[in-house]
Amino acid sequence: MLRRTVVVLGVLGLVILAGCTGPYLPPVASFTACPNGYRNGLDVQFSSTSQTAAGHGFVFFQWDFGDGAQADDYYGWMSHRYDEPGTYTVSLTVTDDRGAKATAEQVTAVTPVVELRDVEFVSGYLPRAVGEVVNQSPYFLYSVVVKAKFYDQEGIRVAETVVDITSIDPGERVRFVAEAPQKIGAIASAVASIQSFAAECSGNPIPVPVTGGT
């Protein structure tokens, strides 16, 4: 009889404890990937969208970028530059302030976002570089900044200018004209390059952990 009473009391204690603390909810890891065009190139910004139990926050994030590089951070977002285009398996392991961990894995395609085509130098009263900007990505681009450099007959750079092209849809081609500044002397040639771009997905919210790391 005594043993049965102890068992019943133990069960009641577990029920009461569960009612006070609630069920244990493990964290769930997830993240997004977006081309990061701040410096052009094959940079990708990864942002954690992970979730954990109410009243708790994440304190540590471990990234594996799938190309041999890894990184740790305390904020839930990280930008990584790839050396080559390709398909990479990226993983994120998160740790919350209870010490609970979770891992998410995602295949990420890394490709050039913007291309310059048919760039040529046009002489005249205001020498200029003209060409096309092509959005090769599936993302809407808020802005693409093109830099043109101008050179004299000796190959010395004498001026540069930038053109900001806005609102470029996926697959769209946009012609640009970058004029040289006035009163800089004779110009014999020009070259153009993509300085930066901003993709629509880069506006994803960046979560901040409730508990910071050291």
C-alpha positions in Angstrom: 0.0 0.0 0.0 2.9 2.4 0.9 4.6 1.7 -2.4 1.4 2.4 -4.4 1.0 5.7 -2.5 4.6 6.7 -3.3 4.1 6.0 -7.1 0.8 7.9 -7.1 2.5 10.9 -5.4 5.4 10.8 -7.9 3.1 10.8 -10.9 1.1 13.7 -9.4 4.4 15.6 -8.8 5.4 15.2 -12.5 2.0 16.4 -13.6 2.2 19.4 -11.4 5.7 20.2 -12.5 4.8 19.9 -16.2 1.9 22.2 -15.6 4.2 24.8 -14.1 7.0 24.6 -16.5 5.2 23.5 -19.7 6.5 21.1 -22.3 10.1 21.2 -23.3 10.3 22.9 -26.7 13.6 22.4 -28.6 14.9 25.2 -30.9 14.3 25.0 -34.7 17.1 26.1 -36.9 16.5 27.9 -40.3 18.1 30.6 -42.4 17.9 32.6 -45.6 20.5 33.3 -48.2 20.7 36.4 -50.4 23.4 37.9 -52.7 25.3 40.6 -50.9 26.3 43.2 -53.5 27.9 45.7 -51.2 31.3 44.9 -52.9 29.9 43.1 -55.9 31.4 39.6 -56.4 30.1 36.3 -55.1 29.3 37.4 -51.6 26.2 35.9 -50.0 24.5 37.1 -46.8 23.1 34.4 -44.6 20.5 35.4 -41.9 19.2 33.1 -39.2 15.4 32.8 -39.0 15.6 30.2 -36.2 13.1 30.0 -33.4 13.2 28.8 -29.8 10.9 28.6 -26.8 9.2 31.7 -25.6 11.2 33.7 -23.1 14.5 32.4 -24.5 17.0 33.6 -27.0 19.9 32.4 -29.1 23.5 33.0 -27.8 25.6 31.2 -30.5 25.5 30.5 -34.2 27.9 28.2 -36.1 28.1 28.4 -39.9 29.5 26.0 -42.3 29.5 27.5 -45.8 30.1 24.3 -47.8 33.4 25.4 -49.3 35.6 24.5 -46.4 35.1 27.7 -44.6 33.4 28.0 -41.2 32.5 30.9 -38.9 31.0 31.5 -35.4 28.9 34.6 -34.5 26.6 35.8 -31.8 24.1 37.8 -33.9 22.6 35.4 -36.4 23.8 36.8 -39.7 27.1 36.4 -41.6 28.3 37.4 -45.1 30.6 35.1 -46.9 32.5 35.4 -50.2 32.9 32.4 -52.4 35.8 32.0 -54.8 33.9 30.2 -57.5 30.3 30.0 -58.7 28.6 26.7 -57.8 26.2 24.9 -55.6 27.1 24.7 -51.9 25.5 22.9 -49.0 25.4 25.4 -46.1 24.6 24.5 -42.5 23.7 26.5 -39.4 23.9 25.2 -35.9 22.2 27.4 -33.2 22.5 27.3 -29.5 19.9 28.9 -27.2 20.4 30.2 -23.7 19.3 26.8 -22.2 22.2 25.1 -24.1 19.8 23.4 -26.5 21.1 23.0 -30.1 19.5 22.6 -33.5 21.0 22.4 -37.0 19.6 23.3 -40.5 21.1 22.5 -43.9 20.3 24.2 -47.1 21.6 24.0 -50.7 22.6 27.4 -52.0 23.3 28.3 -55.6 26.1 30.9 -55.9 26.1 32.7 -59.3 27.1 36.2 -60.6 24.2 38.6 -60.2 25.0 41.5 -62.6 26.8 41.5 -65.9 28.1 44.3 -68.1 27.8 43.9 -71.8 28.8 45.8 -75.0 30.7 48.5 -73.1 32.4 51.0 -75.4 34.1 54.4 -75.3 32.5 57.2 -77.2 34.6 60.4 -77.8 33.2 63.9 -78.3 32.5 67.0 -76.4 31.7 64.9 -73.3 33.5 61.6 -73.7 31.5 58.7 -72.2 31.3 55.0 -71.6 28.1 53.3 -72.7 26.9 49.8 -72.3 24.3 47.5 -70.8 23.7 46.2 -67.3 22.0 42.8 -67.2 20.3 41.4 -64.1 21.1 37.7 -64.3 19.5 36.8 -61.0 15.9 35.9 -60.0 15.9 38.9 -57.6 14.6 42.4 -58.2 17.5 44.8 -57.9 16.9 48.1 -56.1 20.2 49.6 -57.4 23.3 48.8 -59.5 26.2 51.2 -59.3 28.5 51.3 -62.4 31.9 53.0 -62.1 33.6 54.4 -65.3 37.3 55.3 -65.4 38.7 57.6 -68.1 42.3 57.5 -69.4 44.4 59.9 -71.5 46.6 58.8 -74.5 49.4 57.8 -72.1 47.1 55.4 -70.2 47.0 57.7 -67.2 43.6 57.8 -65.4 42.4 61.4 -65.4 38.8 61.0 -64.1 36.1 58.6 -63.0 32.4 58.8 -62.5 29.6 56.6 -61.2 26.1 55.9 -62.4 23.3 54.5 -60.2 20.8 52.5 -62.1 17.6 51.7 -60.1 14.7 49.2 -60.3 16.0 46.4 -62.4 13.7 43.4 -62.8 15.0 39.8 -63.1 16.4 39.3 -66.6 16.1 42.9 -67.5 18.7 44.7 -69.6 19.3 48.4 -69.0 21.5 50.8 -71.0 23.8 53.2 -69.1 25.7 56.3 -70.1 28.6 57.4 -67.9 29.9 60.8 -68.9 33.3 62.1 -68.0 33.6 65.4 -66.1 34.2 68.6 -68.0 37.6 70.3 -68.3 39.9 67.4 -67.7 41.8 67.4 -71.0 41.8 64.9 -73.8 40.5 61.4 -73.1 41.4 58.4 -75.2 39.7 55.5 -73.5 37.4 54.3 -70.8 36.6 51.2 -68.9 33.5 50.3 -66.7 32.9 47.9 -63.9 30.1 47.1 -61.4 30.9 48.7 -58.1 27.9 47.4 -56.1 24.3 46.3 -56.2 21.4 45.8 -53.8 19.0 42.9 -54.1 15.4 42.9 -52.8 16.0 39.9 -50.6 18.8 41.8 -48.7 16.0 43.5 -46.8 15.3 40.3 -44.7 15.1 41.2 -41.0 18.2 40.3 -39.0 17.4 38.8 -35.7 19.2 39.9 -32.6 19.8 37.4 -29.8 18.1 38.0 -26.4 21.3 37.0 -24.6 24.6 38.3 -26.0 27.9 36.3 -26.1 31.3 37.3 -24.8 
